[in-house]
Amino acid sequence: MRDAEKPALNITIGGEGEARNIGSLTVVITNPGQIALECLALSLSHGAQVSGNWLVPPLKQTEFSVPMAPWPAKADLENLKTTLLFRQPNGVTFSIEIVPNLKVKTLYDRSDDLLKELGL
């Protein structure tokens, strides 16, 4: 029964990529609990998903990087959320939703005010 509660994890997600192309996510998970966990998957609310089996040992910090495609566009960042799916040793799964800190590389930055560039 010690696995019955959802563990309190500290999670940060960052990364950078080209809009609508591929990017790299870096996930840092701190597990302050006594139970080892497994991160089975992560998904972004704009539709990108990655499956894995990343071990999150007890009383440790784990970091992993994964490629992610499609990378969100700048317009997607405002309401973007990441959901991580975990499994406990007893087989019970749970998910945690967080707001990631992602950057979008663009080849061209189009200004909303085209006349501003002309000094008008």
C-alpha positions as CSV (number, residue, x, y, z in Angstrom):
1,M,0.0,0.0,0.0
2,R,3.0,2.3,0.2
3,D,2.7,2.8,-3.6
4,A,-0.9,3.9,-3.4
5,E,-0.2,7.7,-3.3
6,K,0.9,9.6,-6.3
7,P,4.6,10.5,-5.6
8,A,5.5,14.2,-5.4
9,L,8.1,14.8,-8.2
10,N,9.9,17.9,-9.2
11,I,10.0,18.1,-13.0
12,T,11.4,20.6,-15.4
13,I,11.3,20.3,-19.2
14,G,13.2,22.5,-21.5
15,G,14.5,22.4,-25.1
16,E,14.9,24.0,-28.4
17,G,13.8,23.1,-31.9
18,E,12.8,24.4,-35.3
19,A,9.0,25.1,-35.6
20,R,7.1,22.2,-37.2
21,N,10.4,20.3,-37.5
22,I,12.5,18.4,-35.0
23,G,13.8,19.5,-31.6
24,S,15.4,18.2,-28.5
25,L,13.6,18.0,-25.1
26,T,15.6,17.8,-21.9
27,V,13.7,16.4,-19.0
28,V,14.9,16.6,-15.4
29,I,13.0,14.7,-12.7
30,T,13.9,14.8,-9.0
31,N,12.3,11.9,-7.1
32,P,12.4,12.8,-3.3
33,G,10.5,9.5,-2.5
34,Q,11.6,6.1,-1.5
35,I,10.1,4.3,-4.5
36,A,11.7,3.9,-7.9
37,L,9.5,5.0,-10.8
38,E,9.6,4.5,-14.5
39,C,8.7,7.3,-17.0
40,L,6.8,5.5,-19.8
41,A,6.0,8.4,-22.1
42,L,5.6,12.1,-22.5
43,S,3.3,14.0,-24.8
44,L,2.9,17.7,-25.6
45,S,-0.6,19.2,-26.0
46,H,0.0,20.1,-29.6
47,G,0.3,16.4,-30.6
48,A,3.9,15.3,-30.3
49,Q,4.6,12.1,-28.3
50,V,7.6,10.1,-27.2
51,S,7.6,6.7,-25.6
52,G,10.4,5.4,-23.4
53,N,11.4,3.5,-20.3
54,W,13.4,6.0,-18.3
55,L,14.2,4.9,-14.8
56,V,13.7,7.4,-12.0
57,P,15.5,6.1,-9.0
58,P,14.5,7.0,-5.4
59,L,16.1,10.0,-3.7
60,K,17.9,11.0,-7.0
61,Q,17.7,13.4,-9.9
62,T,17.4,11.9,-13.4
63,E,18.0,13.8,-16.6
64,F,17.4,12.6,-20.2
65,S,17.1,14.1,-23.6
66,V,14.8,12.9,-26.4
67,P,14.2,14.1,-29.9
68,M,10.7,15.5,-30.4
69,A,8.8,16.0,-33.7
70,P,6.9,18.0,-34.7
71,W,8.3,20.8,-32.6
72,P,5.7,23.4,-31.6
73,A,5.4,26.8,-33.4
74,K,5.8,30.0,-31.4
75,A,2.0,30.4,-31.4
76,D,1.6,27.0,-29.7
77,L,3.9,27.9,-26.8
78,E,1.4,30.1,-24.9
79,N,-0.9,27.2,-23.9
80,L,1.5,24.3,-24.3
81,K,1.4,21.6,-21.6
82,T,3.4,18.4,-21.2
83,T,1.9,15.2,-19.8
84,L,4.3,12.6,-18.4
85,L,3.1,9.0,-17.7
86,F,4.8,7.1,-14.9
87,R,4.6,3.6,-13.5
88,Q,5.1,2.5,-9.9
89,P,6.7,-0.8,-8.9
90,N,3.2,-2.2,-8.2
91,G,2.2,-1.6,-11.8
92,V,-0.1,1.4,-11.0
93,T,0.3,4.3,-13.5
94,F,-0.2,8.0,-13.0
95,S,0.4,11.1,-15.0
96,I,1.7,14.6,-14.2
97,E,1.0,17.6,-16.3
98,I,3.4,20.6,-16.4
99,V,4.2,23.6,-18.5
100,P,7.5,23.2,-20.4
101,N,10.0,25.9,-21.0
102,L,10.6,25.5,-24.8
103,K,12.3,27.7,-27.3
104,V,11.5,27.9,-31.0
105,K,14.2,28.6,-33.6
106,T,12.9,30.3,-36.7
107,L,14.8,31.1,-39.9
108,Y,12.8,34.3,-40.4
109,D,11.1,36.4,-37.8
110,R,8.2,38.1,-39.4
111,S,7.1,41.3,-37.7
112,D,3.4,41.9,-37.2
113,D,4.0,45.5,-38.3
114,L,5.5,45.6,-41.7
115,L,5.4,49.3,-42.0
116,K,7.5,49.7,-38.9
117,E,10.5,48.2,-40.7
118,L,10.1,50.9,-43.4
119,G,10.0,53.7,-40.7
120,L,6.5,54.7,-41.6
